[in-house]
């Protein structure tokens, strides 16, 4: 029996090219910290290293702690205490400029509202490498807000990241769900489909920004965004 629907954000509910997103994101962030004493190459290297630690997180700390602990190792506690608020402000303000490279999704709100109308648990299972404020900013690009979901993964509340299947196991445990009681909609055949399938979650890849890895020889079901609601209905009817 289907009890919950999970959604990926970037490239799924929020249509975007992740390579273009990263390029503009870094440009905006570098501009934000101008004059604060950061050397560009070292800063970008530190950012990637911190992100990698969140991807590799083994559950012993939150992703937020994994990232900022590394930042403090590189730049020191004083710089962290001085500049952390600058980064927090960035995700609420300048980060909004990323909207120009994101596409509209006229189905997003309708899809989420349908899930809620069926009394299903609705989770935004975005890879938790950003703070919640950054998730909320990106969600606003497609007319979604925090109250549209029962739970939103972010680096503050997560201790694993995709493609580690522990990421989905944590969500199943949080809501006392079995894998077969969940449907996931994503865009990455490894981080979404393979990762979720290991937990027994049925996953559909959706949208126009699929990230596929032929070397894995996966064959995930692929649907259009306008087919998401009917796909949910089909799964409900098959219970």
N, C-alpha and C positions, 0 to 999 in steps of 0.2 A: 504494500500500500504506500503510495507516494505521500510523504508528509512535508517535504521541503524542496525548495528550488534554490540552487546556488547560481550566482552570475559572476563571471569575470567582468572587469571594467575595461581596461585599455585594450583596444582592438576588438572588443566584443560589444558591450552596451555603448561604449564610447568609441566610435570609429576613428582610428588614427593610424598613421604610419609611425611605428615605434622608433625607427632610425631618425626620422625628421624630428620627432618629439624630443629625443635625447639631445640632439644638436641644439635645438632652440632652448631647451631647459638649461643646459650648461651655459649657454650664452647669457641668459637672463640672470642666472645665479652668479656668474663671474662679474657681471655688471653691478649686482647688488653689493658685492663685497669689495669693490674697488675702494682703495684708500684704507683698508683694514689691515694691510701688511701681509697679504697672502701672495705667494709666488704661484703663478697660473699652473704650471706643469705639476708642481708638488701638490697643489690643492686638488687638481683633477685626479691625480694618482691616489690621493688619500680618499677621495670620494668613491672611486671604483673599489678600492680595497675594503672600505667600510661596507659597501653594497655587497661585495663578495662574502663578507663575514655574515651578513644577514641571510644570504642564500644558503650558507653552510651551517647556520645556527643549529645546534643539537638539542635545544630546549632548555639549556641551563640558565639562560637569561632571555629577556625580551629582545626583539630585533632592535628596538630603540637603544637599549643598553649595549648591544653588540656594536652598533655603528658609532655611538658617541664615546664608548670606551676606547675605540681605536683612534678616534679624533683626538682624545685627550692624550693618548700615547704619543701621537705625532706632534701636537701643538701645545700640549700642557693644559693643566687645570685652569690657569688664569685666563687663557685665551677662550677656553670653553665658556667660562663664567661670564666673560665680557661679550661674546658674540653669539651665544646660543639664541638669544632673543631676536637677533637680526635674521637668523635662518627661520625662526618661527614666523616672523612677520612676512618673510618672503613668500611662504606657502599660502598665506591669506591674501596677499596683495599682488606682487609682480607675477606670481605663478599664474594668475588669471589671464595673462597675455598669451598663454599657450592655446587659448581658445581659437586663435586665428588659423592654427594648423590642424584643428580637429573638425570632423564632419558632423553634420546633424544626424540625429537618429529619431525620426518622428514616431517610432514604435516604442521607445524605451519606457516612457511613463505608462503607456497603455499596457505593456507587458507586465510591469511591476504591479500595477493596479489590479490586473487580472489575477496574479498570484495571490495577492492579499484577499481578493474577493472569494477565493476558494479556501480561505482559512489555512493556507499553507505557510510554513515558515519561509521567510524570504531573506536570503543572505547575500551580501555583496562580498564574494570571496576573491577580491583582488589580491595580487601578490603583495604581502605587507612589508614593502620596503620604503614606504612613505608614511609620514604622520597622518593622522586622521584629517587634519585640516587640509592637507593636499588632496586627500580622497574627496572631501566635500567640495573643494574647488572644482575638481575635474567633473564630479557628478553634476554640478550646477550647469555645465556646458550643455547638458542634454535634459535639463529640467527636472533633475532628481535631487532630493534632499535627504537628510539623515533619517527623518521619520518614515521614509518610504521602505526602510529595511528593518528587520528585527536585529540585525547585527552587520557590522561592517569591519572587515579585517584591516588592521593598520599596524604600523610597527610598534605602537605602544601596547597592543593587546595580543601580540603574536610572538611565538618563540620558535617557529619554523617557517619556511618559505617553500613555495613550489620551485622545483619539481619533487621535493621531499614529500612522500605520501603522508608523513606525520602531520603536515599542514591540514589535510582533510580529516585525518583521524581526530585531531584536536577539535574540529568543528562538530564532528559526529558525537564526540563525547560531551561537548558543551550542551548540545540539544538532545542528548539521549536518543540518537538516531542510529539506525543500521544503514549501511551503504545502499542497500536496495530500496530504501525509502527516500532516496534523494536523486534529483536530476540536476545536472550541471550544464550550463551553457558557457562555452569558452571559445577561444580562437587559436590555441596552441596545442598541437597534437601530443607534445611531451608534457608541458607544464599543466595542462588541463586534462586532456583525454587519458594519457597513460598514467599520470599521477593519481587521478580520481578512480580510474578503473581498478587500480591495485587495492582500493578500499571498497570495491563493489558498487561504486557510484556510476550510474549511466550518464555518459557525457555526449553532448552534441557540439560540434564546431559550427559556428554561425558567423555570418557577416562577410565583408569583403576584404578583411585584413587577416587572413589565415596565416599562421606561422607553422610550416610543415617541415619535418625532418625526414627526408626519404631514407636515410640510412637506418632508421628504426623500423622501416617497413610496416608502419601502422596503417590501419584502414578505418579511421573514425567516420561515423556518420556526419555528413555535412548538410546543413539546411540554410535557408535564407532567413533574414531577420523577421520577415513578415510571416514566417511559418512557425515561429516560436510558440505562440499561443495555441495553435492547433496541435503542435507536438506535445505540449503539456496536457491538453485535453485528451489526446490519444493515450498517453500514459496513465492518466486518471481513469479512463474508461476501461483500460486493460487490467486494472487492479482486481 
